Amino acid sequence: MYVPILNSKEKARELVDVVREQTDAPIGVCINTVSIILSALLRDLPDIYGLRVIKSALEKDYIIDVENCHDARVLEQVIVSLTSYIEDKGQLDWSIRNDKTLMVKSLQHFSGFMKKADVGVLMKRFRRDDYIFIEQLVSLYQIELKKSVRIELLTTFHSLCLLDRSVITILLCGQLPVLLVLQNNFSLPLTELDILSLQLLSVLFSTGEKFPTSHYDALNLEFLTKIVSIVKDCTDAFQFILSFNSHFESNENTVIQTLHKNAPVTFGQLLTIQLNRCRADNKDLRAVKLLMNIFCVSDDLISVLFYDNDLKVLYGILCQDLIDTNQSQKMAMILQIMKNMEVIRRCEFTQEVYTSVKSFLLTRETQVELRHSAESLLQRVTEQQRNLPFPL
């Protein structure tokens, strides 16, 4: 009797796909579910070779068939459906159909689907047509007037950004950032569209990636001044400023110019809180980057943004972070901030900085350039200590 040869990888794919299709659970949950079931069966049926090889195949790095699986089929249906709506809108047929509710539901379904589907399947499909579908969604946002549809489009863009950095690049270098700036007022009280737009702008600019210089026509000093003016009342506005500043290579830039022009009293406190919040996050360097830009440009701006007590708190965080972090870029920026000896003297934090930098040199094996920077700083701090008056 002929017994077919078991293709363990194909069987593992099939089981995962069945669970994904029947339960609509996230792909990671589906893989874990199949693995748990196989493990339970193997405890009772340890001699069944097929179960062992299937489980072994399941535990390999990547088993999803991106071309032929449940997610691939559903994604194709979603793209065809949304593309049809977009084409109708472009041909002004949308007003005749008036399917606003259906469009909202379709976008909601798409956003929810992306959170559960396998990222590899999604990205394979988007790359296949050079991200044309994503660009079509941007075109729809540009001409769409209905608030409910625009809100769902913004949510969809945010979900897309979470998939892969290449999606952020496509959206950042296209027209979306300019549309988000020009089509919203960003005046208090902020609307839902304002808030979602600021959140999306924060994500788009958070990578520090370069973008077309034409974007600066919209993202100008006037726009930044408006956003800075509302940071006290809107966390998302503050997060956008952090993100937008991250792409500048020069310390003197439009964000710094905006703060010089009209710095909110609370901005320094917000920056200190953000710095402390991100101490354990070596990927989010936006706060320390903005601090470095501020401290390297103007003592006058530092005086406006930080009271002496605020500076003590700030330097306390920096001193501890210098010792704790493993991120060389973060170390370099903290050392650059600490080079401002006038500020250290002003907030009477010389001894703490000395202890932190000395500990850093004794406990860390770092790049030569970082070590030289720390040694130079330690020498300057030591000299400042010698010049301090003895307490009476």
C-alpha positions as MATLAB code, in Angstrom:
seq = 'MYVPILNSKEKARELVDVVREQTDAPIGVCINTVSIILSALLRDLPDIYGLRVIKSALEKDYIIDVENCHDARVLEQVIVSLTSYIEDKGQLDWSIRNDKTLMVKSLQHFSGFMKKADVGVLMKRFRRDDYIFIEQLVSLYQIELKKSVRIELLTTFHSLCLLDRSVITILLCGQLPVLLVLQNNFSLPLTELDILSLQLLSVLFSTGEKFPTSHYDALNLEFLTKIVSIVKDCTDAFQFILSFNSHFESNENTVIQTLHKNAPVTFGQLLTIQLNRCRADNKDLRAVKLLMNIFCVSDDLISVLFYDNDLKVLYGILCQDLIDTNQSQKMAMILQIMKNMEVIRRCEFTQEVYTSVKSFLLTRETQVELRHSAESLLQRVTEQQRNLPFPL';
ca = [
       0.000    0.000    0.000;
       1.376    3.404   -1.042;
       1.906    5.830    1.828;
       2.467    9.455    0.761;
       5.674   11.064    1.987;
       4.962   13.635    4.674;
       6.089   17.163    3.823;
       6.461   18.478    7.358;
       6.852   22.128    6.353;
       3.753   22.054    4.135;
       1.726   20.345    6.870;
       2.863   22.910    9.453;
       1.849   25.723    7.081;
      -1.503   24.077    6.478;
      -2.276   23.716   10.192;
      -1.351   27.340   10.916;
      -3.411   28.535    7.956;
      -6.450   26.530    9.103;
      -6.294   28.071   12.582;
      -5.792   31.563   11.108;
      -8.773   31.185    8.765;
     -11.125   29.604   11.302;
     -10.346   31.828   14.306;
      -9.117   35.146   12.806;
      -6.549   35.197   15.604;
      -3.236   37.048   15.058;
      -0.715   34.987   13.098;
       1.653   34.696   16.069;
      -1.160   33.306   18.221;
      -2.029   30.801   15.484;
       1.549   29.500   15.322;
       1.718   29.183   19.118;
      -1.655   27.413   19.203;
      -0.572   24.770   16.702;
       2.713   24.308   18.578;
       0.901   23.833   21.905;
      -1.503   21.289   20.398;
       1.353   19.315   18.843;
       3.273   19.354   22.144;
       0.222   18.036   23.995;
      -0.261   15.257   21.436;
       3.413   14.281   21.616;
       3.158   13.807   25.374;
       0.465   11.165   24.834;
       1.721    9.851   21.484;
       5.523   10.131   21.690;
       6.179    7.440   19.094;
       4.367    9.164   16.242;
       7.207   10.412   14.067;
       5.003   12.659   11.917;
       4.024   14.844   14.865;
       7.650   15.410   15.812;
       8.781   16.462   12.350;
       5.768   18.761   11.927;
       6.531   20.446   15.246;
      10.185   20.732   14.251;
       9.197   22.396   10.972;
       6.890   24.756   12.853;
       9.745   25.953   15.046;
      11.893   27.007   12.105;
      12.384   30.735   11.478;
       9.644   31.281    8.908;
       7.104   28.795    7.555;
       4.404   31.027    6.044;
       3.787   30.624    2.314;
       3.453   34.319    1.483;
       2.103   33.647   -2.004;
      -0.535   31.081   -1.092;
      -2.102   31.366    2.351;
      -5.270   32.681    3.973;
      -3.774   36.123    4.639;
      -2.613   36.484    1.024;
      -6.092   35.682   -0.286;
      -7.870   38.031    2.120;
      -5.386   40.841    1.415;
      -5.973   40.544   -2.318;
      -9.734   40.808   -1.777;
      -9.303   43.878    0.431;
      -7.020   45.600   -2.091;
      -9.398   44.912   -4.986;
     -12.355   46.245   -2.981;
     -10.622   49.421   -1.771;
      -9.064   50.089   -5.174;
     -12.534   49.977   -6.713;
     -13.759   52.603   -4.224;
     -10.727   54.793   -4.864;
     -11.214   54.657   -8.637;
     -14.908   55.506   -8.252;
     -13.990   58.479   -6.076;
     -11.476   59.678   -8.648;
     -14.150   59.488  -11.355;
     -16.617   61.428   -9.175;
     -18.887   58.389   -9.035;
     -18.674   58.316   -5.246;
     -21.353   60.977   -4.802;
     -23.756   58.806   -6.765;
     -23.068   55.680   -4.735;
     -22.668   57.572   -1.428;
     -21.147   54.504    0.224;
     -19.495   56.395    3.082;
     -20.455   53.776    5.662;
     -19.197   50.936    3.492;
     -15.884   52.720    2.908;
     -15.401   53.314    6.634;
     -16.092   49.652    7.380;
     -13.699   48.532    4.640;
     -10.882   50.686    6.037;
     -11.599   49.485    9.578;
     -11.474   45.893    8.359;
      -8.173   46.567    6.579;
      -6.583   48.156    9.672;
      -7.739   45.301   11.884;
      -6.541   42.739    9.361;
      -3.038   44.259    9.235;
      -2.681   43.907   13.009;
      -3.365   40.173   12.823;
      -1.896   39.123    9.475;
       1.650   37.977    8.829;
       3.852   41.005    8.052;
       5.774   39.075    5.415;
       2.578   38.434    3.456;
       1.583   42.097    3.596;
       4.977   43.475    2.593;
       5.415   40.948   -0.221;
       2.137   42.146   -1.757;
       2.859   45.867   -1.321;
       6.343   45.548   -2.807;
       5.061   43.537   -5.746;
       3.441   46.619   -7.281;
       6.006   49.075   -5.875;
       3.668   50.341   -3.120;
       1.124   51.654   -5.645;
      -1.800   50.655   -3.422;
      -0.426   52.698   -0.509;
       0.041   55.694   -2.804;
      -3.576   55.278   -3.947;
      -4.700   55.553   -0.327;
      -2.770   58.835   -0.039;
      -4.486   60.094   -3.201;
      -7.841   59.198   -1.671;
      -6.983   61.154    1.482;
      -6.102   64.171   -0.659;
      -9.531   64.356   -2.327;
     -11.725   62.908    0.431;
     -13.948   65.441    2.206;
     -15.909   63.205    4.575;
     -14.528   63.428    8.100;
     -15.314   59.815    9.036;
     -13.463   58.447    6.003;
     -10.458   60.728    6.605;
     -10.252   59.548   10.222;
     -10.171   55.904    9.141;
      -7.570   56.685    6.492;
      -5.299   58.223    9.137;
      -5.751   55.124   11.303;
      -4.916   52.966    8.282;
      -1.732   54.944    7.553;
      -0.653   54.503   11.170;
      -1.192   50.733   10.958;
       0.807   50.646    7.719;
       3.724   52.462    9.373;
       3.924   49.755   12.033;
       4.591   47.075    9.409;
       7.994   48.083    8.076;
      10.268   51.122    7.896;
      10.072   51.060    4.095;
       6.390   52.018    4.371;
       7.334   55.039    6.483;
       9.849   56.032    3.802;
       7.219   55.831    1.061;
       4.737   57.933    3.039;
       7.331   60.418    4.327;
       8.766   61.129    0.887;
       5.340   61.451   -0.714;
       2.690   64.125   -0.307;
       1.127   62.848    2.924;
       3.147   64.989    5.413;
       2.338   68.165    3.465;
      -1.345   67.214    3.257;
      -1.474   66.594    7.006;
       0.002   70.040    7.672;
      -2.072   72.019    5.169;
      -5.444   70.335    5.683;
      -5.613   70.834    9.472;
      -5.767   73.970   11.625;
      -4.083   72.599   14.785;
      -5.823   75.253   16.879;
      -7.146   74.584   20.372;
      -9.359   72.788   21.075;
      -7.908   70.177   18.741;
     -10.244   68.040   16.660;
      -9.896   64.273   16.293;
      -8.406   64.866   12.843;
      -5.839   67.278   14.316;
      -4.763   64.758   16.962;
      -4.562   61.799   14.584;
      -2.594   63.929   12.115;
      -0.073   64.959   14.784;
       0.313   61.333   15.872;
       0.942   60.255   12.292;
       3.392   63.111   11.675;
       5.306   62.013   14.790;
       5.629   58.484   13.415;
       6.627   59.643    9.928;
       9.431   61.896   11.172;
      10.561   59.680   14.077;
      13.154   57.779   12.016;
      15.251   60.893   11.370;
      15.208   60.065    7.669;
      15.750   62.763    5.054;
      12.754   63.902    3.018;
      12.165   66.183   -0.007;
      13.222   69.771    0.699;
       9.908   70.946   -0.770;
       8.254   69.710    2.449;
       9.825   72.675    4.254;
       7.436   74.990    2.408;
       4.661   73.623    4.632;
       6.757   72.552    7.626;
       8.048   76.084    8.107;
       8.748   78.365   11.065;
       5.146   79.572   11.190;
       3.785   76.023   11.401;
       6.328   74.961   14.027;
       5.555   78.055   16.111;
       1.882   77.081   16.138;
       2.696   73.507   17.204;
       5.146   74.601   19.912;
       2.485   76.939   21.311;
       0.160   73.999   22.071;
       2.638   71.490   23.549;
       1.431   72.287   27.069;
      -2.085   71.173   26.158;
      -1.260   68.393   23.702;
       1.257   65.612   24.269;
       1.074   64.649   20.602;
       2.267   68.133   19.608;
       5.306   67.748   21.872;
       6.029   64.284   20.455;
       5.920   65.702   16.931;
       8.483   68.392   17.818;
      10.794   65.680   19.176;
      10.375   63.620   16.010;
      10.762   66.510   13.582;
      13.955   67.682   15.275;
      15.529   64.229   14.961;
      16.323   64.586   11.244;
      18.385   67.791   11.563;
      22.154   67.319   11.490;
      22.939   70.878   12.568;
      22.321   72.068   16.132;
      21.011   75.356   14.729;
      17.755   74.426   12.995;
      14.143   75.568   12.646;
      13.056   73.793   15.843;
      15.711   75.666   17.823;
      14.773   78.884   16.007;
      11.143   78.318   16.990;
      12.063   77.803   20.652;
      14.163   80.987   20.555;
      11.183   82.857   19.165;
       8.498   81.623   21.547;
       9.459   78.951   24.072;
       6.645   77.758   26.372;
       7.512   77.881   30.075;
       6.739   74.175   30.450;
       8.817   72.972   27.494;
      11.946   72.269   29.544;
       9.948   70.297   32.105;
       8.297   68.252   29.360;
      11.705   67.523   27.864;
      13.089   66.387   31.227;
      10.102   64.104   31.820;
      10.496   62.590   28.354;
      14.221   62.047   28.910;
      13.544   60.206   32.159;
      10.764   58.149   30.585;
      13.068   56.976   27.786;
      16.049   56.066   29.960;
      15.520   52.343   29.417;
      14.794   52.803   25.712;
      18.021   52.918   23.736;
      16.110   53.283   20.464;
      14.220   56.494   21.251;
      16.944   59.141   21.318;
      14.718   62.052   20.312;
      14.705   63.777   23.708;
      18.470   63.581   24.250;
      18.993   64.715   20.641;
      16.894   67.865   21.182;
      18.639   68.526   24.489;
      22.009   68.314   22.760;
      20.872   70.785   20.108;
      19.662   73.216   22.789;
      22.775   72.946   24.973;
      25.153   73.377   22.036;
      23.506   76.516   20.677;
      22.657   79.032   23.363;
      22.977   79.492   27.126;
      20.227   82.097   26.836;
      17.793   79.481   25.531;
      18.798   77.125   28.358;
      18.019   79.884   30.872;
      14.578   80.371   29.333;
      13.705   76.667   29.252;
      15.172   75.472   32.570;
      15.191   76.797   36.127;
      18.248   75.882   38.236;
      16.339   73.161   40.100;
      15.140   71.739   36.765;
      18.751   71.586   35.597;
      19.735   69.610   38.692;
      17.015   67.063   37.955;
      18.060   66.981   34.307;
      21.737   66.433   35.074;
      20.849   63.778   37.630;
      19.112   61.827   34.864;
      21.974   62.362   32.415;
      24.637   61.287   34.930;
      22.815   58.036   35.651;
      21.973   57.413   32.017;
      25.618   57.816   30.975;
      26.518   54.899   33.248;
      23.487   52.731   32.431;
      23.158   53.004   28.656;
      24.837   50.645   26.196;
      24.059   52.835   23.186;
      27.198   54.563   21.919;
      25.242   57.285   20.112;
      23.413   58.126   23.327;
      26.703   58.218   25.264;
      28.167   60.635   22.720;
      25.187   62.990   22.932;
      25.173   62.993   26.747;
      28.891   63.808   26.822;
      28.269   66.600   24.317;
      25.558   68.066   26.579;
      27.866   67.884   29.594;
      30.544   69.937   27.823;
      28.563   73.069   28.724;
      30.563   73.829   31.867;
      28.782   77.109   32.534;
      25.489   75.276   33.037;
      27.120   72.669   35.295;
      28.584   75.443   37.437;
      25.286   77.327   37.492;
      23.295   74.370   38.827;
      26.112   73.362   41.227;
      26.334   69.831   39.846;
      30.081   69.649   39.233;
      30.789   66.832   41.712;
      27.974   64.640   40.374;
      29.153   65.055   36.781;
      32.732   64.291   37.841;
      31.633   61.075   39.592;
      29.503   59.967   36.658;
      32.166   60.546   33.998;
      34.887   58.918   36.117;
      32.680   55.863   36.707;
      31.947   55.753   32.977;
      35.674   55.668   32.165;
      36.422   53.012   34.788;
      33.592   50.620   33.901;
      33.153   50.937   30.138;
      35.128   49.716   27.171;
      34.111   52.220   24.526;
      35.210   53.520   21.152;
      38.422   55.558   21.200;
      36.607   58.742   20.192;
      34.077   58.376   23.025;
      36.819   57.705   25.527;
      38.785   60.772   24.448;
      35.625   62.871   24.744;
      34.973   61.581   28.277;
      38.615   62.108   29.332;
      38.560   65.671   28.013;
      35.328   66.362   29.879;
      36.714   64.867   33.094;
      39.758   67.130   32.860;
      37.584   70.217   32.425;
      35.329   69.225   35.333;
      38.391   68.607   37.515;
      39.726   72.075   36.700;
      36.362   73.602   37.530;
      36.325   71.783   40.868;
      39.690   73.306   41.743;
      38.377   76.777   41.017;
      35.289   76.381   43.195;
      35.386   78.403   46.446;
      35.705   76.380   49.653;
      32.493   76.333   51.719;
      32.669   78.482   54.835;
];
